[in-house]
Amino acid sequence: MRISIVSRIYSPEPSAASAALEELAREFNERGHEVTVLTTKPTAGAIYSDPPGVRVRRAPVLRDRSGYVRGYLQYLSFDLPLCVRLLFQRRADLYLVEPPPTTGAIVRVATALLRRPYIYDVADIWSDAAVTATSSKVVLFLLRCVEKFAIRGATHAVTISSGVASRLKELGINTPVAVTGFGADTRVFAYPKSLDPVESPYFIYAGTYSDLHGAEVFIDAFARFAEHRPGCRLLFVGNGTERANLERRVRELGVNGVEFHSPVSAARLSPMLSSAIASLASLKPGVGYDYAFTSKAYSSLAAGSPVIFTGPGPTAGFLENANQSQRSGAAVPYEIGAIYRALLDFADNPLSTTERQELSNWTQARHSLHAVASKIVDIAEATNATRAGTR
């Protein structure tokens, strides 16, 4: 087949989706398919190497102040030229598109003109998540309409969790959906044979911190923890709309040891996770997003770092099941006291080197991006075979 992957973010962007898409492109190529990726030019100075045999076509795009492709203007700067790029490149047999929904809508229109099918990757429901970003009923209504239009036009949809699949049904979207799960890029995230010494012990929150995540609860819990365990740090590595609020909360509490770092590459993040007492992940209750899964847990576990998760959703059940095999972390209620006790427990009883290695091995065997990519390629091949049989 000729496959086109369409996404505003792709390697070397510091994102779990970037790693997943690169692994997917690699898997298509290794199975003998011709792969083209339509994406954006990275920030100046970015170092990257595309997988052999994969054609990556990058176009200029607007970025926000943090260098990320996020926001209405940024999305449009990718979406508007995309229609021309799709119509005037060599026609693919099948397209695979990543959110935002506006990109999906463009792909639906273009593929209708090209008479070609596409698969939509529903990592989450954007029109649900937008509730925390805007109170405009008009904006939310339009986004919902665009998202439904994008997903309903797909021959197939794939998603990381059954919660998202159930939510699609609630919204009246009947596109066939396959739950492929998610995983870690185990080529990068792994427990190393040796680690450089750290200046002081730390917990790490890696990734995005938005209204949906409610990461401020970790600052409140860490403030209490620091009173009893001075010298320990809390690192935020990533970016998000809540950074100013998180920094203000640190000042209000007068807590020492909280640090904010810009996003780093997966290769740099992996040893940071491996050296941490534990990594932190959260999902704020009651914002209409209780079905979501915090997929960054996979990368932490693959790097040998246990995960302290707080909030609703399937992540808690996942960690509880993982703990039956080895000490993988803790899922606690979204409250300061419960998080404080979890921080204290892992600081007083950290995983040994052997336990971290076993945790990494377990994750690599069961939750790699390669396994997820293989499932998606299976779906793509079946979709193309069905289409070929109906010609």
Secondary structure by P-SEA (a helix, b strand, c coil): cbbbbbcccccccccaaaaaaaaaaaaaaaabbbbbbbbbbccccccccccccbbbbbbbbbbccccccccaaaaaaaccaaaaaaaccccccbbbbbcaaaaaaaaaaaaaaacbbbbbbcccccccccccccccaaaaaaaaaaaaaaaaaccccccccaaaaaaaaaacccccccccccccccccccccccccccccccccccccccccccaaaaaaaaaaaaaccccbbbbbcccccaaaaaaaaaaaaccccbbbbccccaaaaaaaaaaccbbbbbbbcccccccccccaaaaaaaacbbbbcccccaaaaaaaaaaaacccbbbbcccaaaaaaaaaaaaaccccaaaaaaaaaaaaacccaaaaaaaaaaaaaaaaaaaaaac
